[in-house]
């Protein structure tokens, strides 16, 4: 078997860093959502770019699939080895290689997590702001073009990755981008690999854009009688130019789940969670102006998180929304939707989604990063219930179709993986075929994360 030939070669130089036990294969064959377990043939643990290059070149000779693995927090089956082969665990490539404080840059290996990087940066006055909630690896975040709660101010991974080192499907190592803040030299290969989900190359090093730690942070949570008023508050705040660092929406179902899981006493109504960064005076002024908008829109129960401890508790609750929702229905699993629409169509998209979920009979708490028009419905379905899974998939598809009708996208941040591949023609038309041509050019044998993002005939 081709895979066995590759595994025998890899074992000779990786030794016990090529794991074939069922326990380690199982660890790399499960995911956080509804996809069934899919075990790789083996798990490789490289420690250097040279080892990654050798692993990929060996697999290329045998046609053995290679699927990069970060921390396993993706939600669309990105890291599952659905065609077998090697799960390439990048967790041991976890060093911060360099911090260039004057240039506000950091060079890291892909296994470094966002929290580990920010711990390393504490003494510098700098931070890496992209915050998807999970303590994901930076390589995985780049591969999925991740974003999160702070995107409204600091942008996505696309905006914060300056350069990459990448191992191609034949084992060659290339570098994209430079330390310069901009360039007009040729195609934007960095942008090509950011968001490619491991289908075009394996990221082995990242140069990241850093930002100054804010002098002051102000955060609050406020309730509204209906979600339309909450969304209208978001739109008004943006149009007034109030510089939010985060502005998150949770519906009344999510608020009730927060109370049950965290012991809070939030009114069971739609809520906004906001945060402002700046100087002591600017953060206070931004908060005051936002409070005026909330009052005009009929918001109430305005609660400022005035201490670091209270702010951390607020955002820990928001980041823990997914496991809290799963825990609210024991024995369930989640199908997480992820659409993004223009801000002007956000209220319409949320309203129609809520109506659709109500008719389905499935519980679907809604929350999201409304400052950039991105929201999620967490569809809670009984494990091994084929009928509920079918209903949830139909709901998710209608949400995607709705997003496109309103000028949006089928995924704002979670990516395509295996879960949304069948929706790509709807969004991209002939451009999806162009993506497949790029895939064939860089990976003619289709060994890099096969079955994800594009459809490539072998």
C-alpha positions in Angstrom: 0.0 0.0 0.0 1.3 3.5 -0.9 0.6 4.8 2.6 2.5 1.9 4.2 5.5 2.6 2.1 5.6 6.2 3.2 5.0 5.3 6.8 8.0 2.9 6.8 10.3 5.6 5.4 9.0 8.2 7.9 9.5 5.8 10.8 13.1 5.4 9.9 13.9 9.0 10.7 11.1 10.1 13.0 11.3 7.1 15.3 8.8 7.4 18.1 7.7 10.8 16.7 5.6 8.8 14.2 2.8 7.4 16.3 0.5 4.6 15.1 -1.3 3.8 18.3 -5.1 3.9 18.2 -5.2 6.4 21.1 -3.1 9.0 19.3 -4.8 8.4 16.0 -8.2 8.8 17.7 -7.0 12.0 19.4 -6.3 13.4 15.8 -9.4 11.9 14.3 -12.2 13.6 16.3 -13.5 17.2 16.1 -15.6 19.6 18.2 -18.8 19.5 16.0 -20.9 16.9 14.2 -18.4 15.3 11.9 -17.9 11.5 12.6 -14.5 10.3 13.9 -12.0 9.9 11.0 -8.7 8.4 12.1 -5.4 9.0 10.2 -3.1 6.1 9.5 -0.4 7.7 11.7 0.5 11.0 13.5 3.8 12.7 12.8 5.4 15.2 15.2 7.9 17.4 13.3 10.2 19.8 15.2 11.7 21.7 12.3 10.9 23.0 8.9 13.5 20.6 7.5 11.6 17.7 9.0 8.3 19.0 7.6 9.9 19.2 4.2 11.2 15.7 4.4 7.9 14.3 5.6 5.9 16.0 2.8 8.5 14.9 0.1 8.3 11.3 1.3 4.5 11.4 1.3 4.6 13.0 -2.2 6.6 10.1 -3.6 4.0 7.6 -2.4 0.8 9.7 -2.9 0.2 9.6 0.9 -2.1 12.4 2.1 -0.8 14.9 4.6 -3.2 16.9 6.8 -1.8 19.6 9.2 -3.1 19.6 12.8 -2.9 22.6 15.1 -4.9 22.4 18.3 -8.0 20.7 16.8 -10.4 23.6 17.5 -11.7 24.1 13.9 -15.4 23.7 13.4 -15.7 22.5 9.8 -13.7 19.2 9.8 -10.6 21.0 8.5 -8.1 18.8 10.2 -9.7 15.4 9.7 -7.8 12.9 7.5 -10.9 11.9 5.5 -8.6 10.2 2.8 -6.3 8.6 5.4 -2.6 9.3 5.5 -0.6 11.4 7.9 -1.9 13.8 10.5 1.0 16.3 10.8 0.8 17.6 14.4 2.6 21.0 14.5 2.4 21.3 18.3 6.1 20.8 18.9 7.0 23.6 16.6 5.9 26.1 19.3 8.7 28.6 19.7 8.5 32.4 19.5 11.6 32.9 17.3 11.9 36.7 17.4 10.1 39.8 18.6 11.0 42.9 16.7 9.5 45.5 19.1 10.6 48.5 17.1 8.9 47.2 13.9 6.0 45.8 15.9 6.5 42.3 14.5 6.9 38.8 15.9 8.2 35.7 14.1 6.7 32.5 15.4 6.5 28.8 14.6 3.0 27.5 13.7 2.4 25.6 16.9 2.5 28.8 19.1 -0.9 29.6 20.5 -2.3 33.1 20.6 -2.3 33.1 24.4 1.3 31.9 24.6 2.4 34.7 22.2 0.6 37.3 24.2 2.2 36.0 27.4 5.6 36.3 25.7 4.7 39.9 24.7 3.6 41.2 28.1 6.8 43.0 28.9 7.1 44.7 25.5 3.9 46.8 25.6 2.7 45.0 22.5 0.0 42.4 21.8 -1.4 40.2 19.0 -5.1 41.0 18.9 -6.8 38.4 16.7 -9.0 36.5 19.2 -11.2 33.7 17.8 -12.1 32.6 21.4 -10.4 29.3 21.4 -6.7 29.2 22.3 -5.9 28.2 18.7 -2.5 27.8 17.2 -1.3 30.7 15.1 -0.6 28.4 12.2 -4.1 27.1 12.2 -5.5 30.6 12.6 -3.6 31.7 9.5 -4.6 28.6 7.6 -8.3 29.3 8.2 -8.0 33.1 7.9 -9.4 33.3 11.4 -10.9 36.4 13.1 -13.1 36.8 16.1 -14.2 39.3 18.8 -11.7 42.0 18.1 -11.9 42.0 14.3 -14.1 45.2 14.2 -11.0 47.2 15.3 -7.9 45.1 14.5 -8.9 43.1 11.4 -8.6 39.3 10.6 -5.5 37.1 10.2 -5.4 38.4 6.6 -4.6 41.8 7.9 -2.1 40.7 10.5 0.1 38.1 8.7 3.0 39.8 7.0 5.1 36.9 5.8 5.2 33.1 5.8 7.5 30.2 5.4 5.6 27.4 3.6 6.4 23.8 2.6 4.9 23.0 -0.8 3.5 19.6 -1.8 6.8 18.4 -3.3 8.7 19.3 -0.2 10.2 22.6 -1.4 10.3 25.4 1.1 9.4 29.0 0.1 9.1 32.3 1.8 6.4 34.8 1.0 6.3 38.5 2.1 9.0 40.5 3.9 9.5 42.6 7.0 8.3 45.7 5.1 4.9 47.1 5.8 3.9 46.9 2.1 5.1 45.7 -1.3 4.1 45.7 -4.9 6.5 43.0 -6.0 4.5 40.3 -7.8 1.5 38.2 -6.7 0.4 38.3 -3.0 1.4 34.7 -2.1 1.1 35.4 1.6 -2.6 36.2 1.0 -2.9 33.1 -1.1 -1.8 30.8 1.7 -3.6 32.6 4.4 -7.0 30.9 4.3 -6.0 28.0 2.1 -6.7 25.6 5.0 -3.6 23.5 4.4 -4.6 22.6 0.8 -1.8 24.5 -0.9 1.1 24.2 1.5 2.1 23.6 5.2 2.9 26.8 7.1 6.1 26.4 9.2 6.8 30.0 10.2 4.8 33.3 10.4 5.7 36.9 10.7 2.9 38.7 12.5 1.9 42.3 12.8 1.7 43.4 16.5 -0.3 46.3 18.1 0.3 48.4 21.1 -1.4 47.3 24.3 -4.1 49.9 25.1 -3.5 52.2 28.0 -7.1 51.8 29.1 -9.9 49.3 28.5 -13.6 49.9 29.1 -16.2 47.1 28.8 -19.9 46.8 29.3 -22.9 44.6 28.7 -26.4 45.9 28.1 -29.8 44.4 27.4 -32.5 45.2 24.8 -36.2 44.3 24.5 -35.7 43.0 21.0 -32.8 42.1 18.7 -33.7 44.8 16.1 -32.9 47.5 18.7 -29.6 45.8 19.5 -28.6 45.6 15.8 -29.8 49.2 15.3 -27.5 50.3 18.1 -24.5 48.5 16.4 -25.2 50.3 13.1 -25.6 53.7 14.8 -22.4 53.2 16.7 -20.4 52.3 13.6 -21.9 55.2 11.6 -21.0 57.6 14.4 -17.4 56.5 14.1 -17.1 55.3 17.7 -14.0 53.1 17.6 -15.1 49.8 19.3 -12.6 47.1 20.0 -15.3 44.5 20.4 -19.1 44.5 20.0 -20.8 41.1 20.4 -24.4 40.1 20.2 -26.1 37.2 22.1 -29.8 36.5 21.9 -32.2 35.8 24.8 -31.6 32.0 24.6 -27.8 32.5 24.9 -28.3 34.9 27.9 -30.4 32.2 29.6 -27.7 29.6 29.0 -25.1 32.0 30.4 -27.2 32.4 33.6 -27.6 28.6 34.0 -24.0 27.8 33.3 -22.2 30.7 34.9 -24.4 31.7 37.7 -25.0 35.2 36.3 -28.3 37.1 36.4 -28.6 38.6 33.0 -32.1 39.6 31.9 -33.2 36.9 29.4 -33.2 39.4 26.5 -30.9 40.1 23.6 -27.6 41.6 24.8 -24.6 43.5 23.4 -21.2 43.1 24.9 -18.8 45.9 24.1 -15.2 46.9 24.7 -13.3 50.1 24.0 -9.5 50.5 23.8 -7.5 53.8 24.1 -6.2 56.3 26.5 -7.9 56.8 29.8 -9.8 59.8 28.4 -10.6 58.4 25.0 -11.9 55.1 26.3 -14.1 56.9 28.8 -15.4 59.3 26.1 -16.1 56.4 23.7 -18.0 54.6 26.4 -20.0 57.7 27.3 -21.0 58.2 23.6 -21.9 54.6 23.3 -24.0 54.8 26.4 -26.0 57.7 24.8 -26.7 55.6 21.7 -27.9 52.7 23.9 -30.2 55.0 25.8 -31.6 56.4 22.5 -32.3 52.9 21.3 -34.1 51.8 24.5 -31.3 49.7 25.9 -31.3 48.9 29.6 -29.5 47.0 32.4 -26.3 48.8 31.4 -23.5 47.2 33.4 -19.9 48.4 33.2 -17.0 46.0 33.8 -14.8 48.5 35.6 -12.0 46.1 36.8 -9.7 43.8 34.9 -11.2 40.8 36.8 -14.8 41.7 35.7 -13.7 42.3 32.1 -12.0 38.9 32.0 -15.0 37.3 33.5 -17.3 38.9 30.9 -15.2 37.8 27.9 -14.5 34.3 29.4 -18.3 33.9 29.5 -18.6 35.0 25.9 -15.7 32.8 24.7 -17.2 29.9 26.6 -20.5 30.2 24.8 -20.1 27.2 22.6 -19.3 24.6 25.4 -22.0 26.3 27.5 -24.6 25.8 24.7 -23.5 22.2 24.3 -23.8 21.6 28.1 -27.4 23.1 28.0 -28.6 20.0 26.2 -26.8 17.0 27.7 -25.7 14.4 25.1 -26.0 16.8 22.2 -23.5 17.9 19.6 -23.4 21.2 17.7 -23.7 22.2 14.1 -22.3 25.7 14.1 -23.3 28.1 11.3 -21.2 31.1 10.4 -22.6 33.6 7.9 -21.6 37.2 7.4 -23.6 39.9 5.7 -23.4 43.6 5.2 -24.2 45.5 8.4 -27.2 47.1 6.7 -28.8 43.6 6.2 -27.8 42.2 9.6 -31.2 42.7 11.3 -33.0 41.1 8.3 -30.6 38.1 8.3 -31.0 37.6 12.1 -34.8 37.9 12.0 -35.2 35.4 9.2 -32.8 33.0 10.8 -34.7 33.2 14.1 -38.0 32.5 12.3 -36.4 29.6 10.5 -35.0 28.0 13.7 -38.3 28.5 15.5 -40.1 26.5 12.8 -37.6 23.7 12.8 -38.1 22.4 16.4 -34.3 22.5 17.0 -32.7 24.7 19.6 -30.4 27.3 18.0 -28.9 30.0 20.2 -27.6 32.9 18.2 -24.5 35.0 18.9 -21.8 36.7 16.9 -19.5 39.5 16.0 -22.1 41.9 14.9 -19.6 44.8 14.5 -18.6 43.2 11.2 -21.9 41.5 10.3 -20.9 38.0 11.3 -23.1 35.8 13.5 -23.5 32.1 14.4 -26.5 29.9 15.2 -25.4 26.9 17.3 -27.8 24.2 16.2 -28.0 21.7 19.1 -28.8 18.2 17.9 -29.1 14.9 19.6 -26.0 12.7 19.0 -26.7 9.9 16.5 -30.1 11.4 15.7 -30.0 11.3 11.9 -33.3 13.1 11.5 -32.2 16.1 13.6 -28.8 16.2 11.8 -30.7 16.3 8.5 -32.9 19.2 9.7 -29.9 21.1 11.1 -28.0 20.7 7.8 -31.1 22.0 5.9 -31.2 25.0 8.3 -27.6 25.7 7.8 -28.0 25.6 4.0 -30.9 28.0 4.1 -28.8 30.4 6.2 -26.0 30.2 3.7 -28.4 30.9 0.8 -29.9 33.8 2.8 -26.4 35.3 3.3 -25.7 35.2 -0.4 -29.0 36.7 -1.2 -28.2 39.6 1.1 -24.8 40.2 -0.4 -22.8 38.2 2.2 -20.8 35.0 2.4 -21.3 31.4 3.6 -18.5 31.7 6.1 -17.2 34.8 7.9 -14.4 33.1 9.9 -14.7 29.4 10.4 -13.7 28.5 6.8 -14.8 25.9 4.4 -13.2 22.6 5.4 -15.3 19.6 4.4 -18.5 21.0 5.9 -19.2 23.9 3.5 -17.5 22.6 0.3 -20.8 21.9 -1.3 -21.8 25.5 -1.0 -18.8 27.0 -2.7 -20.3 27.0 -6.2 -23.2 29.1 -4.9 -20.9 31.8 -3.7 -18.1 31.7 -6.3 -19.4 30.3 -9.5 -16.6 29.9 -12.1 -14.2 31.4 -9.6 -14.4 28.1 -7.6 -12.9 26.3 -10.7 -10.1 28.9 -10.7 -9.4 27.9 -7.1 -9.3 24.2 -8.1 -6.8 25.1 -10.9 -4.5 26.8 -8.4 -4.8 23.7 -6.2 -3.8 21.4 -9.1 -0.9 23.7 -10.0 0.6 23.6 -6.5 -0.5 20.1 -5.5 -0.9 18.1 -8.7 -1.3 14.8 -6.8 -3.7 16.2 -4.3 -1.9 15.0 -1.2 -2.4 18.2 0.9 -5.6 18.0 3.0 -7.6 16.3 0.2 -11.4 16.7 0.2 -11.4 20.2 1.6 -12.2 23.6 0.1 -12.2 22.6 -3.6 -13.2 19.7 -5.7 -10.2 18.3 -7.6 -10.7 15.3 -9.9 -7.7 12.9 -9.6 
